[in-house]
Amino acid sequence: MAGKSKQNGRDSFTERSRLLDAVNVRLLNELHADPRLSMSELARRVGMSAPAVTERVQRLERDGVITGFRMEVDPAALGMPVTALVRIRPGPGQLPKIVAAARDTPQVVQCFRITGEDCFLLQVHGPSIGELEEILDGFLMFGQTTTSIVVAEPVPRRPLPIPS
């Protein structure tokens, strides 16, 4: 099919963006504002039946437009008030080991493969600087780390703008 490509088993951006008709944009905006809405309340807000809205939301999930619903918890409430961003420059042959270590370390909440001299950027939470050091020591055998401690979050995580 011309113009269609698959990457990681998902349709291309063009294929997924065609799903964003006016109704689906309204559904996404409502879910952005309150992801805990029931299907019946969501349907009421967009002026449709609950089964029709449920079908649309399921299609958006199935087609990879909606990738999940998350609960966010303040790390400090879980006893992990220290947040660090860690860049890792791997040694030769260490890339898969870093990925495995990041997956196996529960305090690592995000791991990005990035361009530049460093190959990975991790977001890590810990109870203290000392215990954060212990977590980071687990990555030193794979390469060089550079750590920045987060002192404030002036723009907290937010949803992407939905095109209208």
N, C-alpha and C positions, 0 to 999 in steps of 0.2 A: 504494500500500500504506500503510495507516494506521500512524502511529508511526515510519515510516522516512523518513529524510532523507539526502540526499547532500551532502557538502561536500568539495571538492577530489577528487571521484571516489571517495571512501571512504564506506562505510556509517557510519551514526550510531553514537555510543557504545553505545546500547542494542543495536543489531544486533551489534556486535563483542563486547560483553560477554557475550552469550548463548553465545558459543563457549567460555566459560571453565567448562566442566564440571570435575568432580573430576580426571579424567585429564589434561586440558589444563593445569590448575593445577599438577599434579605435574610435567608436562613443562616448563612454564615455570620452575618453581622449580629443577629440575635444570639447565636451560640457564643460568639466572642464576648458579648456583654454578660452572658450568664450561661456557662456550659452545663449547668445543672438543670436547665429547663426540661420539663417533661415534654414528650412529643405532643400531648394534647395542648399544653400551654403554648408551645412553639407554633402549633397549627393555628391556634386562636390569634396569635400575634401577626401571622402572615396571611390570615383569611383563607385557610385551606383545611381540609379534613386531616385528622390525625394519621390515618393510614397513608394518605398521599405524602404527607411530610415525612413519615417514617421511611417510606420507600425512597424518597429523595435523599434523606440523610444517609441511609444505608448505601445508596449508589455513590454518594460522595466519599464515603469510607472505602467502599470496595474499589473505587477508581483512584484512590490515593490522594484525593484532595483534602479530606479530613484524615489526619494520620493518628489521631488519638485524643483522648480527654485526660487531663492530668489534674492531680491534686498537688498543690504546692504547700510545703510546710517550711516554716522558718527554721533554718539549720540551728540557730541559737537555742530554739525551744527543745531541740533534740540533744543539746549539750555540745554543739559544734559551732561556736561563734566565730572561728577563724576560717576565712575563705582565702584561698590562694589560686593564682593562675600560674601554671607551670609549663614552661616551654622545654621540650626535650629534643636534643640533637643526638640521634642514635649513633652507636658505633656500627661498624660493618656487620651486616646480617642480623641486626637486632630489631628491625621493624616489627615482625610478627610477635616477638617477645614482649615488646612494649604494649601492643594491643592486648595481648593476653593478660599482662599484669594490670592494665587499666580495667579490664573486664572483671578481674578477680579482686579488685580493691574497692570495697563498697563506698569508701569516702570519695572516690572519683565519681563525680556526677555527670561530667561531660568529657569527651575526648574527641578532639578534632584533628584530622590529618591536614596539615597546612603546607603552604609553599614557603620557600626561603631557606635560610641556613638550618633552622629548626624544622623538624618534621611533624611534631605533635604539640598541641596546646591542650592542657588538662585543666579542669576546674575541680578543685579539691577542697573539702571541708574537714576541719579537725577541731578537737576540744581545746587545744593550746598550740603555741608555736613549737614547744618541745615534742608533742605527739605528732604534729604535722611533719616535723623533721624525721621522725621514725617512718612515717608513711612514705615520704620522699626518698628515704634511703633505699627503699625497695626498688626504685627506678634507676639508681646510680649505676648498677651493674650493666645497664643497657646503653648508657651514654651520658652526656653532659646535661644537667638540668639548670634552668634559670627560673627562679621563683619570685613572684611579686605578690605581696600580701594586699588584699583588698581592704581599703580603709573606709570606703563609702560606695554607695550604689545610687548615683544621682538620677539614672534612668533605669528603673527596675525592668526585668523581663516583661515584655508586653507582646500582644499579638501583632502580626503583620497587618498593614492596612489592606482592606479588601477592595479591589478595583470596582468601581460602579459602572 
